[in-house]
Amino acid sequence: MKKQIFLSLIAVTLILTPFANVEAKANKGDATVITLAAKAKKVTTNSILKGFKSDGLEVGKVSKLNNREFGNLRKDGKRVLIPSLGKDNGGRLYEFKNKKDLKRVKSYYDELGNGGPMFYSHTHQRGLFLLQMNGDMSDKDFAKYVKSMNAAIKK
């Protein structure tokens, strides 16, 4: 019976190894306790941008934002050019340290858009990330970026 349990544990370990880190710890007696820790992929602005590209979305030149653009509030920030929107048009992708700072920046863009259509931009938040895109992008196209971003950031 112990041999069957041991062999079953070995089989489960071999099957699950590609999907998880496996750590075996010897317990008292002959029993073995197996702890599975799921591999958690760290989501970053770069991984979200790679996801956009893999999903066939347009991503032009990407550059790091300078500190004048909410550098004191954000953890990371990227400027993303979308060539089909015109020269030097696109948006930004931010990662924040906390929800409070994220909401401040999102509110800034949303309020700016209330100043008139010339200042409108799309915004979407998920987790501690904020995507801001030029208002010239169609709602349909922006929804594709939102879908890709949501898939990358599992809640």
Accessible surface in RSA format (square Angstrom, percent):
REM  Atomic radii and reference values for relative SASA: ProtOr
REM  Chains: A
REM  Algorithm: Lee & Richards
REM  Probe-radius: 1.40
REM  Slices: 20
REM RES _ NUM      All-atoms   Total-Side   Main-Chain    Non-polar    All polar
REM                ABS   REL    ABS   REL    ABS   REL    ABS   REL    ABS   REL
RES MET A   1   168.34  87.2 127.75  84.5  40.59  96.6 111.58  94.9  56.75  75.2
RES LYS A   2   143.34  69.9 136.74  83.9   6.59  15.7  96.41  86.8  46.93  50.0
RES LYS A   3   154.92  75.6 146.70  90.0   8.22  19.6  95.63  86.1  59.29  63.2
RES GLN A   4   121.53  68.0 119.28  87.2   2.25   5.4  41.21  87.7  80.32  60.9
RES ILE A   5    91.50  52.1  89.24  66.5   2.26   5.4  91.46  65.9   0.03   0.1
RES PHE A   6   101.84  50.9 100.34  62.2   1.50   3.9 101.53  61.6   0.31   0.9
RES LEU A   7    99.54  55.4  95.03  68.0   4.51  11.3  95.34  67.0   4.20  11.3
RES SER A   8    62.80  53.1  55.98  74.7   6.82  15.7  32.63  69.5  30.16  42.3
RES LEU A   9    54.35  30.3  54.29  38.8   0.06   0.2  54.35  38.2   0.01   0.0
RES ILE A  10    71.67  40.8  71.67  53.4   0.00   0.0  71.67  51.6   0.00   0.0
RES ALA A  11    46.25  42.5  42.35  65.4   3.90   8.9  46.12  65.0   0.13   0.3
RES VAL A  12    73.64  48.5  72.91  66.0   0.74   1.8  73.64  64.0   0.00   0.0
RES THR A  13    25.43  18.1  24.80  25.1   0.63   1.5  24.91  33.5   0.52   0.8
RES LEU A  14   125.02  69.6 111.04  79.4  13.98  35.2 111.50  78.3  13.52  36.4
RES ILE A  15   116.41  66.2 108.65  80.9   7.76  18.7 113.94  82.0   2.47   6.7
RES LEU A  16    58.63  32.7  58.63  41.9   0.00   0.0  58.63  41.2   0.00   0.0
RES THR A  17    64.42  45.8  60.72  61.6   3.69   8.8  57.26  76.9   7.16  10.8
RES PRO A  18    91.63  66.8  62.14  56.6  29.48 107.2  73.61  60.8  18.02 112.0
RES PHE A  19   145.29  72.7 127.28  78.8  18.01  46.9 132.08  80.1  13.21  37.8
RES ALA A  20    11.61  10.7   9.00  13.9   2.62   6.0   9.00  12.7   2.62   6.9
RES ASN A  21    83.51  57.6  77.98  75.4   5.53  13.3  26.50  63.8  57.01  55.1
RES VAL A  22    49.25  32.4  14.56  13.2  34.69  83.6  14.66  12.7  34.59  93.8
RES GLU A  23    91.54  52.6  87.88  66.5   3.66   8.7  38.12  73.7  53.42  43.6
RES ALA A  24    70.86  65.1  40.46  62.4  30.39  69.1  40.64  57.2  30.22  80.0
RES LYS A  25   110.72  54.0 105.77  64.9   4.96  11.8  59.38  53.4  51.34  54.7
RES ALA A  26   102.34  94.1  65.33 100.8  37.02  84.2  66.70  93.9  35.65  94.4
RES ASN A  27    81.22  56.0  68.18  65.9  13.03  31.4   7.08  17.0  74.13  71.7
RES LYS A  28   197.33  96.3 175.81 107.9  21.52  51.2 126.91 114.2  70.42  75.0
RES GLY A  29    71.18  87.8   0.00   N/A  71.18  87.8  40.85 112.1  30.34  67.9
RES ASP A  30   108.55  76.0  80.82  80.4  27.74  65.6  24.64  58.0  83.91  83.7
RES ALA A  31    67.17  61.8  51.69  79.8  15.48  35.2  62.48  88.0   4.69  12.4
RES THR A  32    41.84  29.8  30.62  31.0  11.22  26.7  16.29  21.9  25.55  38.6
RES VAL A  33    70.18  46.2  66.69  60.4   3.49   8.4  70.18  61.0   0.00   0.0
RES ILE A  34    46.11  26.2  19.38  14.4  26.74  64.4  19.38  14.0  26.74  72.6
RES THR A  35    61.73  43.9  57.17  58.0   4.56  10.9  51.14  68.7  10.59  16.0
RES LEU A  36    78.41  43.7  49.21  35.2  29.20  73.4  49.21  34.6  29.20  78.6
RES ALA A  37    54.47  50.1  48.04  74.1   6.43  14.6  54.46  76.7   0.01   0.0
RES ALA A  38    85.85  78.9  63.86  98.5  21.99  50.0  64.54  90.9  21.31  56.4
RES LYS A  39   124.42  60.7 100.86  61.9  23.56  56.1  59.37  53.4  65.05  69.3
RES ALA A  40    98.29  90.4  62.34  96.2  35.95  81.8  69.57  98.0  28.72  76.1
RES LYS A  41   191.55  93.4 167.28 102.6  24.27  57.8 115.88 104.3  75.67  80.6
RES LYS A  42   141.32  68.9 115.03  70.6  26.29  62.6 107.18  96.5  34.14  36.4
RES VAL A  43    37.11  24.4  29.25  26.5   7.86  18.9  29.80  25.9   7.31  19.8
RES THR A  44    45.49  32.4  45.49  46.1   0.00   0.0  39.79  53.4   5.70   8.6
RES THR A  45     0.39   0.3   0.39   0.4   0.00   0.0   0.00   0.0   0.39   0.6
RES ASN A  46    75.56  52.1  73.82  71.3   1.74   4.2  15.95  38.4  59.61  57.6
RES SER A  47    43.44  36.7  34.97  46.7   8.46  19.5  35.42  75.4   8.02  11.2
RES ILE A  48     0.62   0.4   0.17   0.1   0.45   1.1   0.17   0.1   0.45   1.2
RES LEU A  49     7.78   4.3   7.78   5.6   0.00   0.0   7.78   5.5   0.00   0.0
RES LYS A  50   144.23  70.4 141.73  87.0   2.50   6.0  86.01  77.4  58.22  62.0
RES GLY A  51    19.79  24.4   0.00   N/A  19.79  24.4  19.17  52.6   0.62   1.4
RES PHE A  52     0.07   0.0   0.07   0.0   0.00   0.0   0.07   0.0   0.00   0.0
RES LYS A  53   116.19  56.7  99.59  61.1  16.60  39.5  50.93  45.8  65.26  69.5
RES SER A  54    95.24  80.5  53.94  72.0  41.30  95.1  47.90 102.0  47.34  66.3
RES ASP A  55    86.83  60.8  56.40  56.1  30.42  71.9  21.53  50.7  65.30  65.1
RES GLY A  56    68.54  84.5   0.00   N/A  68.54  84.5  35.86  98.4  32.68  73.2
RES LEU A  57    25.26  14.1  15.47  11.1   9.79  24.6  17.25  12.1   8.01  21.6
RES GLU A  58    65.66  37.7  52.84  40.0  12.83  30.5  41.72  80.7  23.95  19.6
RES VAL A  59    23.94  15.8   0.00   0.0  23.94  57.7   0.00   0.0  23.94  64.9
RES GLY A  60    22.08  27.2   0.00   N/A  22.08  27.2  15.66  43.0   6.42  14.4
RES LYS A  61   148.47  72.4 131.37  80.6  17.09  40.7  84.63  76.2  63.84  68.0
RES VAL A  62    49.15  32.3  22.67  20.5  26.48  63.8  22.67  19.7  26.48  71.8
RES SER A  63    46.41  39.2  39.93  53.3   6.48  14.9  30.50  64.9  15.91  22.3
RES LYS A  64   147.18  71.8 120.93  74.2  26.25  62.5  96.44  86.8  50.74  54.1
RES LEU A  65    13.03   7.3   3.37   2.4   9.66  24.3   4.99   3.5   8.05  21.7
RES ASN A  66    72.19  49.8  60.20  58.2  11.99  28.9  41.98 101.0  30.21  29.2
RES ASN A  67   123.51  85.2 109.03 105.4  14.48  34.9  29.78  71.7  93.73  90.6
RES ARG A  68   209.95  88.2 173.69  88.5  36.26  86.3  88.06 120.4 121.89  73.9
RES GLU A  69    45.89  26.3  43.22  32.7   2.67   6.3  23.42  45.3  22.46  18.3
RES PHE A  70    45.08  22.6  39.92  24.7   5.16  13.4  43.14  26.2   1.94   5.6
RES GLY A  71    18.54  22.9   0.00   N/A  18.54  22.9   2.70   7.4  15.83  35.5
RES ASN A  72   122.78  84.7  93.38  90.2  29.40  70.8  48.17 115.9  74.61  72.1
RES LEU A  73    17.56   9.8  17.56  12.6   0.00   0.0  17.56  12.3   0.00   0.0
RES ARG A  74    17.61   7.4  11.66   5.9   5.95  14.2   0.33   0.4  17.29  10.5
RES LYS A  75   115.36  56.3  86.79  53.3  28.56  68.0  58.39  52.6  56.96  60.7
RES ASP A  76    22.59  15.8  22.18  22.1   0.40   1.0  11.68  27.5  10.90  10.9
RES GLY A  77     0.00   0.0   0.00   N/A   0.00   0.0   0.00   0.0   0.00   0.0
RES LYS A  78    23.35  11.4  23.35  14.3   0.00   0.0  14.85  13.4   8.50   9.1
RES ARG A  79    40.53  17.0  40.53  20.7   0.00   0.0  14.49  19.8  26.04  15.8
RES VAL A  80     0.06   0.0   0.06   0.1   0.00   0.0   0.06   0.1   0.00   0.0
RES LEU A  81    40.27  22.4  40.27  28.8   0.00   0.0  40.27  28.3   0.00   0.0
RES ILE A  82     2.08   1.2   2.08   1.5   0.00   0.0   2.08   1.5   0.00   0.0
RES PRO A  83    83.46  60.8  61.87  56.4  21.59  78.5  69.71  57.6  13.76  85.5
RES SER A  84    89.17  75.4  47.61  63.5  41.56  95.7  48.27 102.8  40.90  57.3
RES LEU A  85    31.46  17.5  15.34  11.0  16.12  40.5  19.45  13.7  12.02  32.3
RES GLY A  86    31.82  39.2   0.00   N/A  31.82  39.2  29.80  81.8   2.02   4.5
RES LYS A  87   198.54  96.9 166.94 102.4  31.60  75.2 120.27 108.3  78.26  83.4
RES ASP A  88    97.61  68.4  83.78  83.4  13.83  32.7  23.60  55.5  74.01  73.8
RES ASN A  89    40.74  28.1  39.49  38.2   1.26   3.0   0.88   2.1  39.86  38.5
RES GLY A  90     3.61   4.4   0.00   N/A   3.61   4.4   0.00   0.0   3.61   8.1
RES GLY A  91     0.13   0.2   0.00   N/A   0.13   0.2   0.13   0.3   0.00   0.0
RES ARG A  92    47.71  20.0  47.63  24.3   0.07   0.2   0.97   1.3  46.73  28.3
RES LEU A  93     0.00   0.0   0.00   0.0   0.00   0.0   0.00   0.0   0.00   0.0
RES TYR A  94     0.00   0.0   0.00   0.0   0.00   0.0   0.00   0.0   0.00   0.0
RES GLU A  95    15.63   9.0  15.63  11.8   0.00   0.0   0.00   0.0  15.63  12.8
RES PHE A  96     0.82   0.4   0.00   0.0   0.82   2.1   0.00   0.0   0.82   2.4
RES LYS A  97   119.11  58.1  93.27  57.2  25.85  61.5  64.69  58.2  54.42  58.0
RES ASN A  98    63.19  43.6  60.37  58.3   2.82   6.8  31.37  75.5  31.82  30.8
RES LYS A  99    96.12  46.9  92.63  56.8   3.48   8.3  74.23  66.8  21.88  23.3
RES LYS A 100   150.24  73.3 141.36  86.7   8.88  21.1  90.11  81.1  60.13  64.1
RES ASP A 101    18.05  12.6  18.05  18.0   0.00   0.0   0.00   0.0  18.05  18.0
RES LEU A 102     0.00   0.0   0.00   0.0   0.00   0.0   0.00   0.0   0.00   0.0
RES LYS A 103   118.40  57.8 114.33  70.1   4.07   9.7  59.39  53.5  59.01  62.9
RES ARG A 104   138.04  58.0 125.81  64.1  12.23  29.1  40.62  55.5  97.42  59.0
RES VAL A 105     0.47   0.3   0.10   0.1   0.36   0.9   0.47   0.4   0.00   0.0
RES LYS A 106    47.62  23.2  47.62  29.2   0.00   0.0  25.22  22.7  22.40  23.9
RES SER A 107    54.53  46.1  49.35  65.9   5.18  11.9  27.72  59.0  26.81  37.6
RES TYR A 108   108.23  50.5  99.13  56.4   9.10  23.7  71.01  53.4  37.23  45.9
RES TYR A 109    17.44   8.1  16.87   9.6   0.57   1.5  12.21   9.2   5.23   6.5
RES ASP A 110    54.07  37.9  44.70  44.5   9.37  22.2  29.19  68.7  24.88  24.8
RES GLU A 111   110.16  63.2 101.39  76.7   8.77  20.9  37.97  73.4  72.18  58.9
RES LEU A 112    70.67  39.4  63.19  45.2   7.48  18.8  69.67  48.9   0.99   2.7
RES GLY A 113    14.19  17.5   0.00   N/A  14.19  17.5   3.78  10.4  10.40  23.3
RES ASN A 114   115.97  80.0  80.27  77.6  35.69  85.9  30.32  73.0  85.64  82.8
RES GLY A 115    60.35  74.4   0.00   N/A  60.35  74.4  32.49  89.2  27.87  62.4
RES GLY A 116    20.38  25.1   0.00   N/A  20.38  25.1  20.34  55.8   0.04   0.1
RES PRO A 117   129.44  94.3 109.43  99.8  20.01  72.7 114.69  94.7  14.75  91.7
RES MET A 118   167.22  86.6 131.85  87.3  35.37  84.2 107.61  91.5  59.61  79.0
RES PHE A 119    96.46  48.3  87.31  54.1   9.14  23.8  92.20  55.9   4.25  12.2
RES TYR A 120   103.97  48.5  96.03  54.6   7.94  20.7  71.26  53.6  32.71  40.3
RES SER A 121    11.80  10.0   7.11   9.5   4.69  10.8   6.26  13.3   5.54   7.8
RES HIS A 122     9.76   5.3   7.85   5.5   1.91   4.9   3.30   3.4   6.46   7.5
RES THR A 123    25.18  17.9   4.28   4.3  20.90  49.8   0.00   0.0  25.18  38.1
RES HIS A 124    37.66  20.6  35.83  24.9   1.83   4.7  21.49  22.1  16.17  18.8
RES GLN A 125    54.36  30.4  43.37  31.7  10.99  26.2  17.29  36.8  37.07  28.1
RES ARG A 126    53.07  22.3  51.83  26.4   1.24   3.0   3.49   4.8  49.59  30.1
RES GLY A 127    19.99  24.7   0.00   N/A  19.99  24.7  19.12  52.5   0.88   2.0
RES LEU A 128    61.50  34.3  58.80  42.1   2.71   6.8  58.80  41.3   2.71   7.3
RES PHE A 129    10.93   5.5  10.93   6.8   0.00   0.0  10.93   6.6   0.00   0.0
RES LEU A 130     0.00   0.0   0.00   0.0   0.00   0.0   0.00   0.0   0.00   0.0
RES LEU A 131     0.09   0.1   0.09   0.1   0.00   0.0   0.09   0.1   0.00   0.0
RES GLN A 132    11.01   6.2  11.01   8.0   0.00   0.0   0.00   0.0  11.01   8.4
RES MET A 133     0.01   0.0   0.01   0.0   0.00   0.0   0.01   0.0   0.00   0.0
RES ASN A 134    33.72  23.3  28.83  27.9   4.89  11.8   7.21  17.4  26.51  25.6
RES GLY A 135    24.83  30.6   0.00   N/A  24.83  30.6   5.31  14.6  19.52  43.7
RES ASP A 136   111.04  77.8  81.50  81.1  29.53  69.8  21.10  49.7  89.94  89.7
RES MET A 137     8.17   4.2   4.09   2.7   4.08   9.7   5.26   4.5   2.91   3.9
RES SER A 138    56.81  48.0  43.26  57.7  13.55  31.2  50.34 107.2   6.47   9.1
RES ASP A 139   107.74  75.5  98.96  98.5   8.78  20.8  38.64  90.9  69.10  68.9
RES LYS A 140   155.22  75.7 144.60  88.7  10.61  25.3  94.48  85.0  60.73  64.7
RES ASP A 141    59.20  41.5  59.10  58.8   0.10   0.2   7.26  17.1  51.94  51.8
RES PHE A 142    18.32   9.2  18.32  11.3   0.00   0.0  18.32  11.1   0.00   0.0
RES ALA A 143    56.31  51.8  48.47  74.8   7.85  17.9  52.37  73.7   3.95  10.5
RES LYS A 144    97.39  47.5  92.12  56.5   5.27  12.5  54.58  49.1  42.81  45.6
RES TYR A 145     6.91   3.2   6.91   3.9   0.00   0.0   4.66   3.5   2.25   2.8
RES VAL A 146    27.67  18.2  27.67  25.1   0.00   0.0  27.67  24.0   0.00   0.0
RES LYS A 147   159.99  78.1 154.35  94.7   5.65  13.4 101.47  91.3  58.52  62.3
RES SER A 148     6.79   5.7   1.92   2.6   4.88  11.2   3.76   8.0   3.04   4.3
RES MET A 149     0.06   0.0   0.00   0.0   0.06   0.1   0.06   0.1   0.00   0.0
RES ASN A 150    39.97  27.6  36.84  35.6   3.14   7.5  12.80  30.8  27.17  26.3
RES ALA A 151    57.12  52.5  44.93  69.3  12.19  27.7  54.19  76.3   2.93   7.8
RES ALA A 152    34.36  31.6  13.09  20.2  21.28  48.4  24.78  34.9   9.58  25.4
RES ILE A 153    12.61   7.2  12.42   9.3   0.19   0.4  12.61   9.1   0.00   0.0
RES LYS A 154   163.94  80.0 137.89  84.6  26.05  62.0 111.89 100.7  52.04  55.4
RES LYS A 155   181.25  88.4 107.92  66.2  73.33 174.6  89.60  80.6  91.65  97.6
END  Absolute sums over single chains surface
CHAIN  1 A    10285.6       8363.3       1922.3       6177.6       4108.0
END  Absolute sums over all chains
TOTAL         10285.6       8363.3       1922.3       6177.6       4108.0
